[in-house]
Amino acid sequence: MAEEDHSEPGAHAAPAPGSAPKRRSRLRTAITASPLAFIGTVGVVIFVFLTLFGPLFAPYSYDQIIRGTDIGGESRRALTSQAPSADFLLGTDQRGRDIFSRMLWGARETIGLPLVATIISVIIGSSLGLFIGYVGGLIDDIISRILDSLISIPAMVLALVMISTIVPLLSASQSGLIAVLGPSNISLTTVIVLIYVPIISRIARSATLSVRDRGYIEEAKLRGEGTMHILFRQILPSVLPALVVEASLRLSYAIILVTSLGFLGLGVQPPSPEWGRMVLDARTQISEAPWELWYPVLGIAVLIISFNLMSDGVRRLLRNEE
């Protein structure tokens, strides 16, 4: 009978000299097997780049009203609802603001805010799920029932209730941090964290339950390792693939939530160029200047598709590695 392997995760020999070519070979295989996932990953990289550096390429500020004199003309009249041209790549909106510049500036709220909120959700949710899955007993039962109660509430309903409660409280606060970050940004981050922490916790708990009784966990207990060491050095590496896939999915859902709330007028407030808010502002111009609506809608669609394709590729790659 084969001897059971009780070795710790990560306690392997040094990589062989040919490991780097093998990794490149696996990468080429992954790209060939799922070209759509590769395209999605490239799209995500481009969007993240725009989030970090997009404003540097914006010809105007996101709230600047462009007048004729700004492009060498004589009239000081605001250039409202201008069609795409050499002067304005994506045209201008009904207030005379450059849509291309607003798209670049708006990537920070449209992508950056959900990204930060998702990272916070993954950190809190995975830590909580690892803990209750490992400890078990009454603590697991109580916390799991609370998490199940939160999950049972529809995400949009919970978001509407939380925003209507949090924003007035934050707006009335005199805190300098709130003034810098903005009440709407803080409230949206809080809502996303509250919605996704229970979901990620359940994933982490389920994955922890599947590995907590394995041999290398028992050996760590016998060596006298502490709970934190067992959770984050022994169990976490085993459940990390499931968490990575879930995090990539949650990020796309968080972007949908932020843009949806922006379209409802409950997200980031004017003059923010968040793309969902841009769709809301442009809805009355769909017959006179449809390009005001086209570009933020197209940006949101391509962004969500890119993240979904990348998430599917990550899931396939990790499944093949198992």
C-alpha positions as CSV (number, residue, x, y, z in Angstrom):
1,M,0.0,0.0,0.0
2,A,1.4,3.4,-0.9
3,E,2.5,5.5,2.0
4,E,0.4,8.6,2.7
5,D,2.1,11.9,2.0
6,H,2.0,14.0,5.2
7,S,4.4,16.7,3.9
8,E,3.5,20.3,4.5
9,P,2.3,22.4,1.6
10,G,5.3,24.3,0.2
11,A,7.8,22.1,1.8
12,H,9.2,20.8,-1.4
13,A,12.6,20.6,-3.0
14,A,14.2,23.6,-4.8
15,P,12.9,24.2,-8.3
16,A,14.7,22.2,-11.0
17,P,16.7,24.1,-13.6
18,G,14.0,23.4,-16.2
19,S,11.1,24.7,-14.1
20,A,11.0,28.1,-15.8
21,P,10.7,26.6,-19.4
22,K,8.0,24.4,-18.0
23,R,6.1,27.3,-16.6
24,R,6.4,29.1,-19.9
25,S,5.1,26.0,-21.6
26,R,2.1,25.8,-19.3
27,L,1.4,29.5,-20.0
28,R,1.5,28.9,-23.8
29,T,-0.7,25.9,-23.4
30,A,-3.2,27.9,-21.3
31,I,-3.3,30.7,-23.9
32,T,-3.8,28.2,-26.7
33,A,-6.5,26.3,-24.9
34,S,-8.4,29.4,-24.0
35,P,-7.7,32.4,-26.3
36,L,-10.8,34.2,-25.0
37,A,-9.4,34.1,-21.5
38,F,-6.1,35.5,-22.8
39,I,-8.0,38.3,-24.5
40,G,-10.0,39.0,-21.4
41,T,-6.8,39.2,-19.3
42,V,-5.2,41.6,-21.8
43,G,-8.4,43.7,-21.5
44,V,-8.2,43.7,-17.7
45,V,-4.6,44.8,-17.8
46,I,-5.5,47.7,-20.1
47,F,-8.3,48.8,-17.8
48,V,-6.1,48.6,-14.7
49,F,-3.5,50.7,-16.5
50,L,-6.2,53.3,-17.3
51,T,-7.3,53.2,-13.7
52,L,-3.8,54.1,-12.5
53,F,-2.6,56.4,-15.3
54,G,-5.6,57.3,-17.4
55,P,-5.9,60.9,-16.1
56,L,-2.3,61.6,-17.3
57,F,-3.5,61.1,-20.9
58,A,-6.7,63.1,-20.5
59,P,-6.6,66.4,-22.5
60,Y,-9.0,68.1,-20.1
61,S,-10.2,67.8,-16.5
62,Y,-13.3,65.7,-16.0
63,D,-15.4,68.7,-15.0
64,Q,-14.0,71.3,-17.3
65,I,-16.5,73.0,-19.5
66,I,-14.9,73.5,-22.9
67,R,-15.5,76.7,-24.8
68,G,-14.7,77.8,-28.3
69,T,-11.6,79.7,-27.1
70,D,-10.1,76.5,-25.7
71,I,-9.6,75.1,-29.2
72,G,-8.5,78.2,-30.9
73,G,-12.0,79.7,-31.7
74,E,-13.3,83.1,-30.9
75,S,-16.6,82.3,-29.2
76,R,-16.7,81.7,-25.5
77,R,-19.9,79.6,-25.9
78,A,-19.7,76.1,-24.3
79,L,-19.2,73.5,-26.9
80,T,-22.1,71.2,-25.9
81,S,-23.0,67.9,-27.5
82,Q,-20.2,68.0,-30.0
83,A,-19.9,64.9,-32.2
84,P,-16.7,62.9,-32.1
85,S,-14.0,64.7,-34.1
86,A,-10.3,65.4,-34.2
87,D,-10.7,68.0,-31.4
88,F,-12.9,65.7,-29.3
89,L,-12.2,62.0,-29.8
90,L,-15.5,60.9,-28.2
91,G,-17.4,64.2,-28.5
92,T,-18.6,66.4,-25.6
93,D,-21.6,66.0,-23.4
94,Q,-24.6,68.2,-22.8
95,R,-22.6,70.5,-20.5
96,G,-19.6,70.8,-22.8
97,R,-17.3,68.4,-21.1
98,D,-14.9,66.1,-23.0
99,I,-16.3,62.6,-22.9
100,F,-12.9,61.0,-23.6
101,S,-11.4,62.8,-20.6
102,R,-14.3,61.9,-18.4
103,M,-14.0,58.2,-19.4
104,L,-10.3,58.2,-18.4
105,W,-10.9,60.0,-15.1
106,G,-14.0,57.9,-14.4
107,A,-12.1,54.6,-14.6
108,R,-10.8,55.3,-11.0
109,E,-14.3,55.1,-9.5
110,T,-15.7,52.5,-11.9
111,I,-12.8,50.1,-11.5
112,G,-10.7,51.3,-8.6
113,L,-13.5,51.5,-6.0
114,P,-14.8,48.0,-6.7
115,L,-11.2,46.7,-6.8
116,V,-10.4,48.1,-3.3
117,A,-13.7,47.0,-1.9
118,T,-13.2,43.4,-3.3
119,I,-9.7,43.2,-1.8
120,I,-11.0,44.2,1.6
121,S,-13.9,41.7,1.2
122,V,-11.5,38.9,0.3
123,I,-9.2,39.7,3.3
124,I,-12.0,39.8,5.8
125,G,-14.1,37.1,4.3
126,S,-11.3,34.5,3.8
127,S,-9.9,35.2,7.3
128,L,-13.3,34.7,8.9
129,G,-14.1,31.6,6.8
130,L,-10.8,30.0,7.6
131,F,-11.3,30.6,11.3
132,I,-14.8,29.3,11.7
133,G,-14.1,26.4,9.4
134,Y,-11.1,25.4,11.5
135,V,-12.6,26.0,14.9
136,G,-16.0,24.6,14.2
137,G,-18.5,24.0,17.1
138,L,-20.8,26.6,18.5
139,I,-18.8,29.5,17.1
140,D,-19.1,28.1,13.6
141,D,-22.8,27.6,14.0
142,I,-23.5,31.1,15.3
143,I,-21.4,33.0,12.8
144,S,-22.6,30.8,9.9
145,R,-26.2,31.6,10.7
146,I,-25.5,35.3,10.8
147,L,-23.7,35.1,7.4
148,D,-26.6,33.0,5.9
149,S,-29.0,35.7,7.1
150,L,-27.0,38.4,5.3
151,I,-26.7,36.3,2.1
152,S,-30.5,35.8,2.0
153,I,-31.1,39.5,1.5
154,P,-31.0,40.5,-2.2
155,A,-27.8,42.5,-2.9
156,M,-29.5,45.5,-4.5
157,V,-32.1,45.8,-1.6
158,L,-29.3,45.6,1.0
159,A,-27.3,48.2,-1.0
160,L,-30.3,50.6,-1.2
161,V,-31.0,50.3,2.5
162,M,-27.3,50.7,3.5
163,I,-26.7,53.7,1.2
164,S,-29.9,55.5,2.4
165,T,-28.6,55.0,6.0
166,I,-24.9,55.5,5.7
167,V,-24.6,58.5,3.4
168,P,-26.6,60.9,5.6
169,L,-24.6,59.9,8.6
170,L,-21.3,60.4,6.8
171,S,-22.4,63.7,5.2
172,A,-23.1,65.0,8.6
173,S,-19.7,64.0,10.0
174,Q,-16.9,66.5,10.3
175,S,-14.2,64.0,9.8
176,G,-11.4,65.1,7.5
177,L,-10.9,61.6,6.1
178,I,-14.6,61.4,5.1
179,A,-14.2,64.8,3.4
180,V,-11.2,63.6,1.4
181,L,-12.6,60.2,0.4
182,G,-16.2,61.4,0.0
183,P,-19.3,60.0,1.7
184,S,-20.5,58.2,-1.4
185,N,-17.1,56.4,-2.0
186,I,-17.0,55.2,1.7
187,S,-20.7,54.1,1.6
188,L,-20.2,52.2,-1.6
189,T,-17.1,50.4,-0.3
190,T,-19.0,49.5,2.9
191,V,-21.9,48.2,1.0
192,I,-19.7,46.0,-1.2
193,V,-17.8,44.6,1.7
194,L,-21.0,43.9,3.7
195,I,-22.5,42.1,0.7
196,Y,-19.5,40.0,-0.3
197,V,-17.8,39.1,3.0
198,P,-20.5,36.5,3.9
199,I,-20.3,34.9,0.4
200,I,-16.5,34.7,0.5
201,S,-16.6,33.5,4.1
202,R,-18.8,30.5,3.0
203,I,-16.4,29.6,0.2
204,A,-13.4,29.8,2.6
205,R,-15.2,27.8,5.3
206,S,-16.3,25.1,2.9
207,A,-12.7,24.7,1.5
208,T,-11.3,24.7,5.1
209,L,-13.7,21.9,6.1
210,S,-12.4,19.8,3.3
211,V,-8.7,20.0,4.4
212,R,-8.7,20.5,8.2
213,D,-8.6,16.8,9.0
214,R,-5.7,16.0,6.7
215,G,-2.5,14.5,7.9
216,Y,-0.3,17.5,7.6
217,I,-2.7,19.6,9.7
218,E,-2.6,17.0,12.4
219,E,1.2,17.0,12.3
220,A,1.2,20.7,12.7
221,K,-1.0,20.4,15.8
222,L,1.3,17.8,17.3
223,R,4.3,20.1,16.7
224,G,2.5,22.7,18.8
225,E,1.9,25.2,16.0
226,G,-0.5,28.0,16.9
227,T,-3.9,28.6,15.3
228,M,-2.7,31.5,13.2
229,H,0.2,29.4,11.8
230,I,-2.1,26.5,10.9
231,L,-4.6,28.8,9.3
232,F,-2.4,30.9,7.1
233,R,0.7,28.6,6.6
234,Q,-1.0,25.2,6.3
235,I,-4.7,25.7,5.3
236,L,-4.6,28.9,3.3
237,P,-2.3,27.5,0.5
238,S,-4.8,24.6,-0.1
239,V,-7.9,26.8,-0.3
240,L,-6.2,29.7,-2.2
241,P,-7.3,28.6,-5.7
242,A,-11.0,28.6,-4.7
243,L,-10.5,32.1,-3.2
244,V,-8.8,33.4,-6.3
245,V,-11.6,32.3,-8.6
246,E,-14.2,33.7,-6.2
247,A,-12.4,37.0,-5.9
248,S,-12.3,37.5,-9.7
249,L,-16.0,36.8,-9.9
250,R,-16.9,39.1,-7.1
251,L,-14.9,41.9,-8.7
252,S,-17.0,41.8,-11.8
253,Y,-20.2,41.7,-9.7
254,A,-18.9,44.7,-7.7
255,I,-18.4,46.7,-10.9
256,I,-21.9,45.9,-12.0
257,L,-23.2,47.0,-8.6
258,V,-21.3,50.3,-8.6
259,T,-22.4,51.2,-12.1
260,S,-26.0,50.1,-11.4
261,L,-26.2,52.3,-8.3
262,G,-24.6,55.1,-10.3
263,F,-27.2,54.8,-13.0
264,L,-29.9,55.0,-10.3
265,G,-28.3,58.2,-8.9
266,L,-27.4,56.5,-5.6
267,G,-23.7,55.9,-6.3
268,V,-20.8,58.3,-6.7
269,Q,-22.3,61.8,-7.0
270,P,-21.8,64.6,-9.6
271,P,-19.6,65.9,-11.0
272,S,-17.9,62.5,-10.7
273,P,-17.4,60.8,-14.1
274,E,-18.2,57.3,-12.9
275,W,-19.4,55.5,-16.0
276,G,-22.8,54.5,-14.5
277,R,-23.4,58.1,-13.6
278,M,-22.4,59.1,-17.1
279,V,-25.1,56.8,-18.5
280,L,-27.7,58.4,-16.2
281,D,-26.7,61.9,-17.3
282,A,-26.8,61.0,-21.0
283,R,-30.1,59.2,-21.1
284,T,-32.0,62.4,-22.0
285,Q,-29.6,62.9,-25.0
286,I,-30.1,59.6,-26.7
287,S,-31.9,61.1,-29.7
288,E,-29.9,64.3,-30.1
289,A,-26.4,63.1,-29.1
290,P,-26.4,59.3,-28.8
291,W,-22.6,59.1,-28.5
292,E,-22.9,60.5,-25.0
293,L,-24.6,57.2,-24.1
294,W,-22.7,54.8,-26.4
295,Y,-19.2,55.2,-24.9
296,P,-19.8,54.7,-21.2
297,V,-22.2,51.8,-22.0
298,L,-19.6,50.2,-24.3
299,G,-16.9,50.8,-21.6
300,I,-18.9,49.0,-18.9
301,A,-19.8,46.1,-21.2
302,V,-16.2,45.5,-22.4
303,L,-15.0,45.8,-18.8
304,I,-17.4,43.2,-17.4
305,I,-16.8,40.8,-20.3
306,S,-13.0,41.1,-19.9
307,F,-13.2,40.3,-16.2
308,N,-15.6,37.4,-16.8
309,L,-13.3,35.9,-19.5
310,M,-10.3,36.3,-17.3
311,S,-12.2,34.7,-14.3
312,D,-13.1,31.7,-16.5
313,G,-9.5,31.4,-17.7
314,V,-8.2,31.4,-14.1
315,R,-10.8,28.8,-13.1
316,R,-9.7,26.5,-16.0
317,L,-6.0,27.0,-15.3
318,L,-6.3,26.2,-11.6
319,R,-8.5,23.2,-12.3
320,N,-5.9,21.8,-14.8
321,E,-3.1,22.4,-12.2
322,E,-4.9,20.2,-9.6
